[in-house]
Amino acid sequence: MSNKIKEYYDNLKLTQKEFNNNYIVDGIEYPKNIKTHHQEFELFSDNHINYMTKLFNLFEVLHNWLEDNNIPYTIYCGNLLGYYRQNNQILWDDDFDVLLTTDKGIEFINNIWNNINEKEQQIWDKYWIYKTIKINDQKMFLIKHINKSKLYKLLYFEDDLNNLKKYKDLGGIDITYIVNGKDGWEQNVSYIEAHMSKSNMNNSSIVQYGPVIARVLDKEPSIKYLLDTYGTQYINRNHPYLNKKTV
């Protein structure tokens, strides 16, 4: 899988051209000096590609785990934006967000946390506690926000959790769910909740998302969410810095 992801980014880089004193890749224009949103990597640098390779691999593990357990989900936030805007990962987005879309998903993640025979420990960030889990014999960190009970993170296990301090942001995959019309960030997404099925995955589809496959919520509630979260500018494929100069 890692080779497939690296090849994906290498092929994208081959399309990079100068345009209006900026760069353009796959029809998307962005400033030459722009860095990734969270970790502040230079685009297409070794650090960027290595980090995203690890992140996409982690997402593939999560996707397979949820599918094997029949847990409905959708990619979310910037990932959902990228899919419905350009059918792809946004190049400067170095984050992954997943929304569990039924009560079964809520119970699944909470039961895993509560049934781990291990006392939670705090990382250097005072807002997060963690436990270790195994997914298909791979050791992972499951991290929970202490103030936002509907917000978890999944991270690869490293010999020393402090190794993650080298990054600008904790990273990993954010996992959240909806209760009473609000998600883990306290965003009002009641229209998504109203659209979701409580018993099956008929309201989402398996799609190609960059170098991986992913599950994506149907277009109608997704577009409502994107408009509410990002405004009408969500349809503009170029980098937001350029959008601001042209609005």
N, C-alpha and C positions, 0 to 999 in steps of 0.2 A: 504493500500500500504506500509506503514512504516514497518509493521511486515514482509511483504514479502521481503523487502530489507534487514532488519536485519537478517532474516533467510538465505538469500543468502550469506551474509558475514560470518555468523556463520558456514554454511556448508563448505565454502572455508577454514575457519580456521581449520576445522577438518581434512583437507587433508595435513596440514602443517607438514613437517618432516625435520629433520636435514640432510644435504647432503653436503659433502666436506667443513665442517665448515661453511656452509651457510644454508639458509632455501630453501625448495622447496615446492611450492603450485601449484597443478594442472599442474605439469610438468614444471613449470617456476622457475628458481633458482634466488635468490637475496640475498644480504648480510644481515646478522642478524641485523645490526644496521641501516639499511636504513630507511629513512623517506619519507613521501609523497612529491611529487615534489614541490607543491606550499605552502601548509600550514605547512609542516614539522611535521606531525603527525606520531607517531609510528604506524606501520602497525598493524591493528586489535585492536588497542586501542579503548576505549570507545569514545574518541574524534574523532578518524578516522571514526568509524562506524556511530556515530551520525551525523557527518558532511556529509558523503556520503549519508546517508538516506535522509537528507534534500535536498541535491543536486539532487538525483534521483527523489524525489518527485517533485521538481521544474521543472525538465526536462519533467516529465510526463505531467504537466500542460501545458508547452510550446508546446510539441508534439501535444496534443489534440487541443490546440488553433489553431495551424497552419493547422492541418488536417481539422478542422471544417471550416476554412476559405479558404480551397483549396490552401494553400500556399506551393509550393514545397521547400524542404530543404534537407540537408543531415547532419548527424553528421560529424565532421571535425577534422583536426589536430590530436592530440593524440587519440581521440575517433575513428576516421576513421582508424588510424593505428592499434588500438587494435582490431577492428572488422576484418580487413582483415589479420591480423597476427595471431590472436588467437580466433577470433569470440567472443570476450569478452572485458570488460573494463580492461585496464591495472591496475594492483593492486595498483601501487604507483602513478597512475595518479589521482589527486583529482580535476580535472578541467573538464569543459564541453564546447565544442565549436560546434556551429551550423553555417552552411553556407546556406543562402537563395539563391536558384539557378535560379531564373528567375526575370525578371523586375517586375513582380507582387509582389514578395517578397520585393524587394527594395521599391516599392511604398507603400506597406502595412506598413512596419516599420517606414518609414519616415512620412507617413500620420498620424500614431498614435502619433508620437512625436509632429508633428506640430499642431495637432488638440486638444491636451490636453489643457484644459482651466486652465492653471496653469503656472506661471512663473518658468523657470528652476532655480535651486539653485545649488550652488557648494558644494561638500563634502569637507572633509579635504584634499583630494588629489586634487591638483590644475588642474589635467588633466581631471577630470570627473565632469559633471553636471547631475542633475537628475530631473525627474518628477515622480509623482505617477500615476499608472494606475490600473484598475481592470480587472482581467481575471476570468470569471465565478464567480464573486462576491468575489474573493480573491484579496486583495490589494497587489500590487507589486511595486518595484522601477524599472523604466526604466532609465538606466544610459547611457549617451552618452559621447564619448571621444571628447574633444574640438579641438584637432588637427587632429584626424583621423575620418573624417566624415562618414566613412563606418563601424564604430565599435561601437556597443552598448553592454550593459550588462543588464541582467535581474536578479533581486535579490528579495528574499522574503521581504515583508515589516516588519520592526521591529519598535517598539515604538520610538526608538532612533537610528538613522542611525549610530551614533558614536559607538554603540555596535559592529559594524563590525570591529572596530579598533583592537579588540582582535585577529584577524586573521593576519597571516603573509602576506596574499595577499587578495585583495578585494573580490575575489571569484565570485560566481554566474555563470551564463552562458554567454559566449561571443557569440554575434550574429553579423555576418558580411555578406557582399555580394560582388559581383564582378562587377567592372566597368572597361571597357577597358583592360580586361585581368589581373587586379590586385585586390587582396582582401584588407580587412581593415588593414592588416599588411604590405601592399605594396609588397606582394609576387606575382610573376608572375605565374598565374594559367590560362593562356589563353586556354590551352588544355581542362580544365574543362568547361570553358565558351563555347568553340566550340562544346562540346559534349552535352550541356544542351538543353533541349527542351524549347521553349519559350511559350508553350501553355498547357502542361500537365505534369504528373508525370511519364511518361513511362520510363524515364532514371534512376529511383530509385525504391527501393523496401522497403516494411515494413518487418523488421527482429526482431528477439529476440536479445537484447543487454544487457547481464547481467540480472538484474531482471526486465527490462522494455522492451517495444518495441520501435523501432526507425526507422526512414527512412534513407536509405543508398544509396548513389550514386553508379551507376554501376561500375563494377570492372575495366574496361579499363582506364577511366580517373582517377579513384582513385589510381591505381597502379602508373600511371605516376606522379601524385602529390606526392605520398609517396616516390618514388625514387628520385624525385627532391628535396624534403624537408629533407628526412632522409638518403638518400643514400641506398646502398645495405644492410646496417646493419638493415634496417627496418624489414627484415625477421627473425632476431635473437630474440627469445622470452625471453631470459634471460635479467637481468638488465644490462643497458649500462656499469656500472662500471666493471662488470665481462667480458663483451665483450672486453673492452679495454685491460684487462689483457691477453686475449687469442688471440688477433689479431696479 
